[in-house]
Amino acid sequence: MGLLTILKKMKQKERELRLLMLYPPGGRSREERGTVMMSPPCRAWGLLLSLACPSGLDNAGKTTILKKFNGEDIDTISPTLGFNIKTLEHRGFKLNIWDVGGQKSLRSYWRNYFESTDGLIWVVDSADRQRMQDCQRELQSLLVEERLAGATLLIFANKQDLPGALSSNAIREALELDSIRSHHWCIQGCSAVTGENLLPGIDWLLDDISSRIFMAD
């Protein structure tokens, strides 16, 4: 029995996933569902879950999404200056989440959280048009990381509730998602404030990771 088979059996038994969540700068938003394809993640700021990981630039809404998903108050949220760890239960899975700051001064430390990541959640501030190019560069940089090879990618197009927010299709084009073949990906328009479309995005992420990691009984 090979090492990979042993690891898969262990994960199947524990139903535990590691997720990394990163976000670009921005505020609150709404996410839309896009086409499921192979795609890369962006670098910004993020969350690490045993099942998946959120990431993105600073101010994108990563912490707000995590708190909303966990049913916590979102009225007072401060920028993540280091990292926070949360463990959530969803659909029988144990999600180990690492909420990592996305400021430029912290991005060099992101690599410390890549090990054993099953999924990457990239959070985009849909209302911040000026930082789309930066977001695209960071995302492409993450996808070539060896320790993130094969990780499922969920892009949350956050702050869809704000006037002038870019649509999921516009962000898909700006980030050049259709050119990515190294990762399974899905873009989901959402709002961290209202909670709209957060669960559909997480459910897709879990389904995709489960299909390739957990072995049939």
Backbone torsions as a table, in degrees:
resi	resn	phi	psi	omega
1	MET	NA	124.6	-177.7
2	GLY	-76.3	166.6	-179.5
3	LEU	-62.5	-41.0	-179.4
4	LEU	-61.4	-41.0	179.0
5	THR	-64.0	-41.0	179.1
6	ILE	-62.5	-45.1	-179.5
7	LEU	-63.2	-40.9	179.5
8	LYS	-63.3	-40.8	179.7
9	LYS	-65.9	-37.0	178.2
10	MET	-65.4	-43.4	-179.9
11	LYS	-65.8	-38.9	-179.9
12	GLN	-62.0	-41.5	-178.2
13	LYS	-66.9	-42.9	-175.8
14	GLU	-86.3	-20.7	-175.6
15	ARG	48.5	49.5	-178.8
16	GLU	-117.9	133.3	-177.6
17	LEU	-126.2	151.4	178.7
18	ARG	-112.2	123.2	-177.3
19	LEU	-120.7	139.7	176.7
20	LEU	-115.1	126.6	-176.6
21	MET	-116.5	123.3	-180.0
22	LEU	-128.4	149.2	-178.6
23	TYR	-140.9	149.6	172.2
24	PRO	-84.2	171.5	-178.3
25	PRO	-68.3	145.7	176.8
26	GLY	161.5	-162.0	-177.9
27	GLY	-122.0	-126.6	-177.1
28	ARG	-99.0	153.9	-177.4
29	SER	-159.5	179.5	179.8
30	ARG	-121.0	145.3	-176.9
31	GLU	-116.7	144.5	178.0
32	GLU	-115.0	154.7	-178.5
33	ARG	-86.5	136.3	-179.7
34	GLY	-119.5	-166.8	-179.1
35	THR	-78.0	137.7	177.9
36	VAL	-82.5	120.5	-180.0
37	MET	-147.2	-171.9	174.0
38	MET	-86.4	127.0	-178.4
39	SER	-151.9	160.5	-178.7
40	PRO	-98.7	160.4	176.4
41	PRO	-94.9	160.0	177.5
42	CYS	-98.6	162.7	176.5
43	ARG	-104.1	130.5	176.2
44	ALA	-164.1	-90.1	174.3
45	TRP	-150.0	153.7	-170.3
46	GLY	-158.1	-177.2	179.5
47	LEU	-123.1	140.6	176.0
48	LEU	-111.4	125.9	177.8
49	LEU	-120.2	152.6	176.8
50	SER	-62.6	-22.3	-178.3
51	LEU	-102.6	-32.1	-179.3
52	ALA	-157.8	170.1	-178.5
53	CYS	-134.2	132.5	174.2
54	PRO	-97.5	143.8	178.7
55	SER	-153.2	174.1	-179.9
56	GLY	153.4	179.9	179.6
57	LEU	-72.9	167.1	-179.9
58	ASP	-63.2	149.7	176.0
59	ASN	71.8	12.8	-177.5
60	ALA	-79.3	-23.6	179.1
61	GLY	113.7	18.7	-177.9
62	LYS	-59.6	-51.8	-178.3
63	THR	-64.4	-37.3	178.4
64	THR	-62.1	-43.1	178.3
65	ILE	-60.9	-45.5	-179.2
66	LEU	-61.9	-45.3	-179.8
67	LYS	-65.6	-41.4	179.7
68	LYS	-62.8	-43.3	179.6
69	PHE	-62.6	-32.1	-178.0
70	ASN	-92.0	3.0	178.3
71	GLY	74.0	23.9	-179.4
72	GLU	-93.9	163.9	178.5
73	ASP	-68.9	135.9	-178.5
74	ILE	-116.4	12.2	-177.5
75	ASP	-69.2	-34.8	-179.4
76	THR	-123.9	104.2	-179.5
77	ILE	-129.5	127.9	179.4
78	SER	-104.2	155.5	178.0
79	PRO	-58.2	141.9	178.4
80	THR	-79.3	112.7	-175.7
81	LEU	-92.4	-14.1	177.8
82	GLY	-138.4	-108.5	174.4
83	PHE	-151.5	150.8	175.4
84	ASN	-122.7	150.1	179.3
85	ILE	-121.9	130.1	176.5
86	LYS	-132.4	147.3	174.4
87	THR	-119.3	120.8	-177.9
88	LEU	-119.0	157.7	175.5
89	GLU	-114.5	129.3	178.2
90	HIS	-152.2	124.9	178.7
91	ARG	55.6	33.9	178.7
92	GLY	82.0	2.9	178.0
93	PHE	-100.4	147.7	172.5
94	LYS	-100.3	117.5	-176.8
95	LEU	-105.4	113.9	176.1
96	ASN	-92.3	111.6	-172.8
97	ILE	-111.1	129.3	176.1
98	TRP	-110.0	116.2	178.8
99	ASP	-95.8	106.5	-173.4
100	VAL	-110.5	133.9	179.3
101	GLY	-59.5	145.8	-176.6
102	GLY	-109.1	6.6	178.4
103	GLN	-62.3	153.6	-178.2
104	LYS	-55.7	-37.1	-178.0
105	SER	-66.7	-17.8	-177.6
106	LEU	-103.4	-12.9	-172.8
107	ARG	-63.7	-28.2	179.5
108	SER	-67.1	-16.6	-179.6
109	TYR	-92.8	-8.2	-178.1
110	TRP	-54.4	-38.3	-176.0
111	ARG	-60.1	-20.1	178.7
112	ASN	-67.8	-14.8	-174.9
113	TYR	-111.3	7.0	-175.2
114	PHE	-79.0	-25.5	-172.7
115	GLU	-58.5	131.9	174.8
116	SER	61.7	27.6	178.8
117	THR	-81.8	125.6	-179.9
118	ASP	-90.4	-29.2	-177.9
119	GLY	-146.9	149.6	178.8
120	LEU	-121.8	126.8	176.1
121	ILE	-107.3	115.6	-179.4
122	TRP	-105.1	118.0	-176.6
123	VAL	-101.8	125.9	-178.2
124	VAL	-113.2	135.3	173.8
125	ASP	-81.7	100.6	-175.7
126	SER	-64.6	-19.0	-178.0
127	ALA	-91.3	-6.6	-177.7
128	ASP	-102.5	83.2	-176.8
129	ARG	-66.6	-31.6	-173.9
130	GLN	-68.8	-20.1	-175.8
131	ARG	-105.2	10.0	-179.5
132	MET	-62.9	-38.6	179.8
133	GLN	-66.0	-40.8	177.3
134	ASP	-63.0	-42.0	179.5
135	CYS	-62.3	-42.0	-179.9
136	GLN	-63.6	-41.8	179.0
137	ARG	-63.9	-43.3	-178.7
138	GLU	-65.7	-40.0	179.7
139	LEU	-62.6	-46.3	179.3
140	GLN	-61.7	-36.8	179.4
141	SER	-64.5	-37.8	-179.4
142	LEU	-67.4	-38.2	-173.4
143	LEU	-67.0	-20.7	179.5
144	VAL	-89.9	-0.5	178.4
145	GLU	-69.9	125.8	-177.1
146	GLU	-60.3	-36.6	-177.1
147	ARG	-74.5	-8.9	175.9
148	LEU	-105.7	7.7	-178.5
149	ALA	-58.1	126.6	177.7
150	GLY	82.1	-6.3	-179.5
151	ALA	-65.4	137.2	177.4
152	THR	-69.6	138.1	-177.4
153	LEU	-114.6	123.7	173.4
154	LEU	-114.3	123.2	176.7
155	ILE	-103.5	118.0	175.2
156	PHE	-94.2	114.4	174.7
157	ALA	-85.7	85.1	-171.3
158	ASN	-78.6	164.7	176.8
159	LYS	67.9	32.5	176.8
160	GLN	-66.2	-13.9	180.0
161	ASP	-80.3	-9.6	-178.0
162	LEU	-87.8	144.2	178.0
163	PRO	-60.5	136.7	177.2
164	GLY	80.7	6.4	179.5
165	ALA	-66.0	140.9	177.1
166	LEU	-70.1	144.4	178.0
167	SER	-73.8	166.2	178.1
168	SER	-60.4	-38.9	179.7
169	ASN	-65.2	-38.4	179.1
170	ALA	-66.2	-40.0	179.1
171	ILE	-70.1	-37.7	176.9
172	ARG	-57.8	-41.7	178.9
173	GLU	-71.2	-43.4	-178.3
174	ALA	-62.8	-36.1	-179.1
175	LEU	-88.7	-1.8	178.8
176	GLU	56.3	44.5	-176.8
177	LEU	-65.4	-33.6	-176.8
178	ASP	-66.4	-13.5	-179.5
179	SER	-87.2	-4.9	-174.5
180	ILE	-90.2	129.7	-178.3
181	ARG	-124.3	-1.8	-173.9
182	SER	-90.4	-15.2	-176.7
183	HIS	-140.5	147.2	169.2
184	HIS	-73.1	134.6	-178.6
185	TRP	-142.8	160.0	176.3
186	CYS	-149.8	137.0	175.5
187	ILE	-106.5	132.7	-174.8
188	GLN	-130.2	116.3	175.2
189	GLY	-70.5	138.8	-176.9
190	CYS	-157.0	174.5	172.9
191	SER	-134.8	118.1	178.1
192	ALA	-68.6	-25.3	-178.2
193	VAL	-73.3	-48.0	-178.4
194	THR	-89.3	-20.1	-177.6
195	GLY	87.1	0.3	-176.8
196	GLU	-61.2	128.8	175.4
197	ASN	67.7	12.4	176.4
198	LEU	-71.3	-47.8	-178.4
199	LEU	-63.2	-44.0	177.8
200	PRO	-57.2	-38.1	178.8
201	GLY	-66.1	-46.9	179.6
202	ILE	-63.9	-39.5	180.0
203	ASP	-63.7	-41.3	177.2
204	TRP	-61.1	-42.9	-179.4
205	LEU	-59.6	-47.4	-179.4
206	LEU	-63.7	-41.4	-179.8
207	ASP	-62.3	-43.2	-177.6
208	ASP	-68.3	-43.7	179.6
209	ILE	-64.5	-43.2	-179.0
210	SER	-60.8	-39.0	-176.6
211	SER	-65.0	-24.8	-178.1
212	ARG	-109.3	-14.6	-176.3
213	ILE	-107.2	-45.5	-174.0
214	PHE	-86.3	130.4	-177.6
215	MET	-85.1	149.0	178.8
216	ALA	-66.0	147.7	178.6
217	ASP	-65.1	NA	NA
